[in-house]
Amino acid sequence: MKDVAIIGGGPAGLMAAEVIATAGVPVALYERRQTPGRKFLMAGRGGLNLTHSEDMPDFMRRYGNAAATLAPIIAEFSPLMLRAWCEGLREPTFVGTSGRVFPQSFKASPLLRAWRSRLDSLGVRFLLQHDWQGWADDSALIFSSPDGEVKAKPAATVLALGGASWPKLGADGNWTKIMAQKNIPVSPLLPANCGFAVEWSDVFRNKFAGSPLKQVTLSFADISVKGEVMITEKGLEGGIVYAVSALLRCEIMRKGSVTFTLDLKPDLSSTVLLARLQTPRAAKSFSNFLREKGGLSPAAVGLLQENRSAHDYTPEALTALIKAFPVYSTAPFSIDRAISTAGGIPFTALDDHLMLKDKPGVFAAGEMLDWEAPTGGYLLQGTFSTAVRAAKGALAWVGNSKSKM
Ligand SMILES: Cc1cc2nc3c(=O)[nH]c(=O)nc-3n(C[C@H](O)[C@H](O)[C@H](O)COP(=O)(O)OP(=O)(O)OC[C@H]3O[C@@H](n4cnc5c(N)ncnc54)[C@H](O)[C@@H]3O)c2cc1C
């Protein structure tokens, strides 16, 4: 019987394996690490945000330029279907206050355990510590394994090799070299949902690296997001930075640098803040005055003091600085620390079944495709939905289109 090889044991590869094995087609899943799903487990550490509950038009807007291409793919395996799938693995989901969807246990490990046991019972063969090296001249897949070189010639292949963020978890983007050898186009892999470098003074870095700036509003262009940012040794990161990271990254690529602003006191109007700052400072130190009158945290005061002239500012100028503190950056953090990867195989290199136009019988899914989205469950949803589409394509290719998902 015709078989399918899946390469990569992240959520995309596991989902493709399930769809194909459920249709009764033999599946071998090759994974370079000792265990599958390492990034999936990491994603579950702070709460596995599987998808989002917002209306589909809003949901799809999160995928930016790729929204039109992904819309029918996500409709085919929708957020509701993902939640039902999760429930089928005895992990019912719930909607958090922000509309984000999580499994009841909040973690990835129970879900992954149940999923692995389902895949085992479907007969999926796991070939772990098999590192894909590319194609031989006769189109066979070549793997390096603890037992030496292994070759396979499946009827169809689904590539689910991930991006290049957090490479120690398995996906390092090395597959781009294999694609280059075959002249398959790949858009450069770039950090997405990442922090941005800021040149702090030594004093500020030593005192505040690791401290959050809570309840601030980050603004760039016409976008403002409220929440928390984390001060790190090298700059700023955190949810609201990730939310605008694609825009900031593009601006840096265009102009070499970007300046965004932080409103350090978003719940206080400029008028009220000014009135407070107009009271005499008397013998108080600058920082004590700002803490008392402005209600600012020590980290926020430290940030204001990064502007060496702030001490001499008039109350009006100080108010303006607190309401729109400029942050200048010339680089995103390295892709190693990014939550996800932008770039990858462009949809123009794929047909509607996510099959490589230049490599018939080879499909691709997940983070290795050229789309990006903010955090909020959109990454895993896009990963799962593209995997279902690619798996159905592989099934059709091997002549079995009885997919049950
Ligand atoms: C800290 C963190 C938190 C996250 N939290 C969330 C979240 O809450 N919600 C959300 O939606 N998303 C989250 N994500 C993103 C999410 O984890 C990814 O979108 C998802 O894992 C992508 O799945 P994938 O299968 O495409 O790639 P991966 O999960 O990266 O899997 C790719 C697999 O391919 C294997 N592989 C690579 N090259 C080879 C090779 N040559 N041979 C054999 N095997 C190979 C790798 O070892 C890996 O197992 C988070 C990511 C991180 C880093």
The ligand as an SDF file (V2000), in Angstrom:
LIG
                    3D

 53 58  0  0  0  0  0  0  0  0999 V2000
    8.0000   29.9850   24.0690 C   0  0  0  0  0  0  0  0  0  0  0  0
    6.9440   29.7620   23.0310 C   0  0  0  0  0  0  0  0  0  0  0  0
    5.6020   29.8600   23.3760 C   0  0  0  0  0  0  0  0  0  0  0  0
    4.6250   29.6790   22.4030 C   0  0  0  0  0  0  0  0  0  0  0  0
    3.3100   29.7550   22.7840 N   0  0  0  0  0  0  0  0  0  0  0  0
    2.3480   29.6150   21.8530 C   0  0  0  0  0  0  0  0  0  0  0  0
    0.9750   29.6760   22.2140 C   0  0  0  0  0  0  0  0  0  0  0  0
    0.6260   29.7240   23.4100 O   0  0  0  0  0  0  0  0  0  0  0  0
    0.0420   29.6140   21.2160 N   0  0  0  0  0  0  0  0  0  0  0  0
    0.3940   29.4990   19.9070 C   0  0  0  0  0  0  0  0  0  0  0  0
   -0.4970   29.5030   19.0370 O   0  0  0  0  0  0  0  0  0  0  0  0
    1.6810   29.3380   19.5420 N   0  0  0  0  0  0  0  0  0  0  0  0
    2.6560   29.4070   20.4840 C   0  0  0  0  0  0  0  0  0  0  0  0
    3.9650   29.2680   20.1170 N   0  0  0  0  0  0  0  0  0  0  0  0
    4.2750   28.9670   18.7000 C   0  0  0  0  0  0  0  0  0  0  0  0
    4.0460   27.4750   18.3740 C   0  0  0  0  0  0  0  0  0  0  0  0
    4.7640   26.6840   19.3010 O   0  0  0  0  0  0  0  0  0  0  0  0
    4.5090   27.2050   16.9420 C   0  0  0  0  0  0  0  0  0  0  0  0
    3.7140   27.9940   16.0900 O   0  0  0  0  0  0  0  0  0  0  0  0
    4.3460   25.7230   16.5530 C   0  0  0  0  0  0  0  0  0  0  0  0
    5.1270   24.8820   17.3930 O   0  0  0  0  0  0  0  0  0  0  0  0
    4.7790   25.4910   15.1070 C   0  0  0  0  0  0  0  0  0  0  0  0
    4.5800   24.1420   14.8160 O   0  0  0  0  0  0  0  0  0  0  0  0
    5.3700   23.3940   13.6560 P   0  0  0  0  0  0  0  0  0  0  0  0
    4.9710   21.9650   13.7650 O   0  0  0  0  0  0  0  0  0  0  0  0
    5.1910   24.0970   12.3760 O   0  0  0  0  0  0  0  0  0  0  0  0
    6.9160   23.5650   14.0400 O   0  0  0  0  0  0  0  0  0  0  0  0
    7.7090   23.0030   15.3180 P   0  0  0  0  0  0  0  0  0  0  0  0
    6.8310   22.9050   16.4930 O   0  0  0  0  0  0  0  0  0  0  0  0
    8.9260   23.8270   15.4150 O   0  0  0  0  0  0  0  0  0  0  0  0
    8.0940   21.5240   14.8800 O   0  0  0  0  0  0  0  0  0  0  0  0
    9.0280   21.2620   13.8580 C   0  0  0  0  0  0  0  0  0  0  0  0
    9.6370   19.9040   14.1400 C   0  0  0  0  0  0  0  0  0  0  0  0
   10.4660   19.5470   13.0220 O   0  0  0  0  0  0  0  0  0  0  0  0
   11.6440   18.9360   13.5190 C   0  0  0  0  0  0  0  0  0  0  0  0
   12.6930   19.0710   12.5130 N   0  0  0  0  0  0  0  0  0  0  0  0
   13.2330   20.2230   12.0380 C   0  0  0  0  0  0  0  0  0  0  0  0
   14.1620   19.9600   11.1130 N   0  0  0  0  0  0  0  0  0  0  0  0
   14.2100   18.5960   10.9890 C   0  0  0  0  0  0  0  0  0  0  0  0
   14.9770   17.7160   10.1860 C   0  0  0  0  0  0  0  0  0  0  0  0
   15.9010   18.1470    9.3080 N   0  0  0  0  0  0  0  0  0  0  0  0
   14.7630   16.3680   10.3020 N   0  0  0  0  0  0  0  0  0  0  0  0
   13.8140   15.8880   11.1730 C   0  0  0  0  0  0  0  0  0  0  0  0
   13.0820   16.6810   11.9670 N   0  0  0  0  0  0  0  0  0  0  0  0
   13.2640   18.0340   11.8700 C   0  0  0  0  0  0  0  0  0  0  0  0
   11.9390   19.6910   14.7980 C   0  0  0  0  0  0  0  0  0  0  0  0
   12.7720   18.9530   15.6660 O   0  0  0  0  0  0  0  0  0  0  0  0
   10.5430   19.9000   15.3640 C   0  0  0  0  0  0  0  0  0  0  0  0
   10.1440   18.8520   16.2240 O   0  0  0  0  0  0  0  0  0  0  0  0
    4.9700   29.4030   21.0540 C   0  0  0  0  0  0  0  0  0  0  0  0
    6.3140   29.2940   20.7240 C   0  0  0  0  0  0  0  0  0  0  0  0
    7.3020   29.4610   21.6880 C   0  0  0  0  0  0  0  0  0  0  0  0
    8.7440   29.3220   21.3030 C   0  0  0  0  0  0  0  0  0  0  0  0
  1  2  1  0
  2  3  1  0
  2 52  2  0
  3  4  2  0
  4  5  1  0
  4 50  1  0
  5  6  2  0
  6  7  1  0
  6 13  1  0
  7  8  2  0
  7  9  1  0
  9 10  1  0
 10 11  2  0
 10 12  1  0
 12 13  2  0
 13 14  1  0
 14 15  1  0
 14 50  1  0
 15 16  1  0
 16 17  1  0
 16 18  1  0
 18 19  1  0
 18 20  1  0
 20 21  1  0
 20 22  1  0
 22 23  1  0
 23 24  1  0
 24 25  2  0
 24 26  1  0
 24 27  1  0
 27 28  1  0
 28 29  2  0
 28 30  1  0
 28 31  1  0
 31 32  1  0
 32 33  1  0
 33 34  1  0
 33 48  1  0
 34 35  1  0
 35 36  1  0
 35 46  1  0
 36 37  1  0
 36 45  1  0
 37 38  2  0
 38 39  1  0
 39 40  1  0
 39 45  2  0
 40 41  1  0
 40 42  2  0
 42 43  1  0
 43 44  2  0
 44 45  1  0
 46 47  1  0
 46 48  1  0
 48 49  1  0
 50 51  2  0
 51 52  1  0
 52 53  1  0
M  END
$$$$
